[in-house]
Amino acid sequence: MYKKEQYLYANGKHLKAVIRNYNKDDFMELISIQKESFPPPFPSDLWWNENQLSNHTSLFPEGALCVEIDGILAGSVTGLIVNFDLEHPDHSWEEITDNGYIKNHDRDGDTLYIVDICVRPSYRKLDLGKLLMQSMYETVVHLKLSRLLGGGRMPGFYKHAQDLTPEEYIEKVVSGELRDPVISFLLRCGRTPLVLVPDYLVDDESCNYALLMEWRNPFLKST
């Protein structure tokens, strides 16, 4: 199981952060964090429910992590293991995550796929998303997997969709000419863009697109 402690510096003082596996006692707070992190127009039926969270902790507890700040639950990240064919990358979030229930989790797979990451808005200045992502990289190394993979929403795209194609938008975000709240964050976390995936998620802000992005295990040969 996973537990890591470190201190963060903010507003002139140090704050203790604890990253650990989440459990049943955390479920209600995790659902509350989802509601805060993904307000409308994000579809409310995509917020976690107790059955999904129960599957996360029973099927792949190593991929169910949360972060506490001075004892307060502030965010979480969830993953599952899959065998992913990069030659055929098109997929939807529902397909790859079993609609968030992860019953398709495959312990013999080679890829840790990120189902979700979220942090309370009031804690986002602490870079907790980056801390959670780093913890998942450590899980990839610990389990000797080939990569971490996930589809990144593009919530800034709708503002430019009349003038730019999805490919042009991502090119400008990667170059730094534009900033996207999710894609720019994932780039800072060390994720590498692979390919755009259409019809990934019902998401008006992203026009249903996502950018597939990976982090390769540096201790294994590339596949």
N, C-alpha and C positions, 0 to 999 in steps of 0.2 A: 504494500500500500504506500501511498505518497503523502509526505508531509515535509514542507519546507518553510522556514521562517527567515524573514529579513526585515530590515528597517528601511523605511522610505522617509524622505525629507520634504516637508511641505509646511508653508506658513510659519516658518521659523522654529519648527519642532520636528522630532522624529516620531514616526508612526510605525507600529509593529504590524507587519503583514504576515499572515499565515495562509499558505496554500495547502489544501488537503483534499481528500476525497469527500464528496458530499454524501449524505445518508438520509434516511427517512425523516429524521428530526428536522432536516433543512427544507423539506419539500414546500411548505407553505411560503416560506421566505423566498425561495427560488422562483416560485410562481409570481410573487409580488414584484421581484426584480425584473422579470420578463415584461410585466405590464408597464413598469416605469421605463424600461429600456426600449421597448418597441411600441410606442403609442400609435393610434390611428394616424395615417391610413394603413399602417401595417395590419394585416388580417389578424384579428383577435383569436381566431381558431388555431393559429400557429403558436400561441403561447403554450408553455408546458402544461400538462395535466399530471395528476398523481400517477396514473398508470404508466405514462412514458417515463417519468422519473424513477419509478420502481424498476422498470426494465433496465435503465441506465446503470443503476447500482447493483443489480443482480447479474446482468449479462456481461457487463464490461466495466467494473468499478474503477479500473485503472484509467479509464477515459472519462470519468465523471469527477471533475475538480471544481473547487470553489475557492474564493479568497475572502478572508476576514481581515478587517482593519480594526485593531483594538477591540476584537471580539464581535464586531458587527459584520454580518454577511454583506459583501459589497459587489460580488460578481461571480460568474461561473463560466466554464467551458465544458463542452461535451463532445465526445467522439466515438467512433466505432472502427473496427478493422474490416477492410474489404480487399478483394482482389480487383484492381482497377486496370482496365485496358486503355492505355493512353492513345492507342491507335483509333479507338472509337470513344471519344470523350463525351459525346452528347448524352445527357441524362438530366433528370429533374431532381430537385431536393427530396421530393416524396419518394422517388424510386430508390435513391442511394441510401436514404436513412430509414426506410420503411415507415415513412410519414412520422419520423421522430421516435418510433417505438424500438428501433434497432434490433428487431428479431432476426434480421439478416446478418448480424454480426458474425464474422468468420475469423476465429482465432488462428487459422492457418493462412490468412491473407498477408499481404505485404505492405499495405497502405493504411495509415491512420487517417480517417476522413473526419473532418470537423463538421459536426452536426450544428453547433450553435456556440456563440460566445456573446456574452452580454455583461455590462457593468452598469451599476446605478449611475444615472447622470451626475449626481452630486459627488461622485468619487472619480469621475473620468480624468480629472487633472492629475491624478496620481499615476497614470500610465499602467493601470491594473490590467488592461487588455493585453498589453505587451508582456506583462509578467505572467499571465495565464498562458499565453501562447508559448512563451519560453518553457514553461513547465510541460506543455505538450511535446515540445521538441525533445525534452529530456525523457519523456515517456517513449517516444519513437526510438531513441538511442537505447534505452533500457530494454525494450522488447525486441531490439535488433530488426526493426522494420526498415523498409527501403525509403519511405518518404512520409511526410504529412501532406495532405491534400485537402482542398475545400473550395467551394464556390463562393466568391465574394460578391455580395450585393453591390450595385452601382447607384446608390440613392441620389447622386448628383446629376445623373444622366438626363432626367426628364427636363431639366432646365436648359439643356443644349440639344435635345433630340430633334428639334426642327432644323437645326443648322449642321449637326454633325452625325455621322453614322456611329454605331457603337464602337467600331474599330478606331475611328478617328478620335472619339472621346477618350478611349483607353490610352491611345498613343499620347495624347496631350497630358493625361494624368500621370503616366509613367515618366514622361519627360519633365514633369514639374510645372508645365504651363497652366494646368488646371489642378484643383484639389478636389478629391472625392472623399467624403467622410469615412468610407469603409476601405476602398482600394488603397488610398494613401496610407491609412493606418497599417494595412497588411504589408505594404512595401516596407514601411519602417520596422516591421517585425521580422523582416528577412524573407518574406514570401516572394516567389518568382512567378510572373505571369506566364501562363501556358496558352490558353485558348478561350475565346468567348463561347458561352453556352446559352443558346436561346431557349425560351420557355422553361427556365430553371425553377421559377417560383412566381406565383401570382403577386406581382409587386409593381404597382403603378410608378413609383419613383424610379425604378430600374428598367422600366418598360419590359419587365419579365426576363431581362438578361442577367447573367452573372459571369464573372471572370474566374475561370479555374486557375488556382494558384497553388504552388507546391513549395515545400522545404525538403531538401534531400538530406538523408542521414550522411554526414560527412565521414563517418567511420566505415561505411560500406561502399563497395564499388558501385558505380552508376549502372542502372539496368535500362 
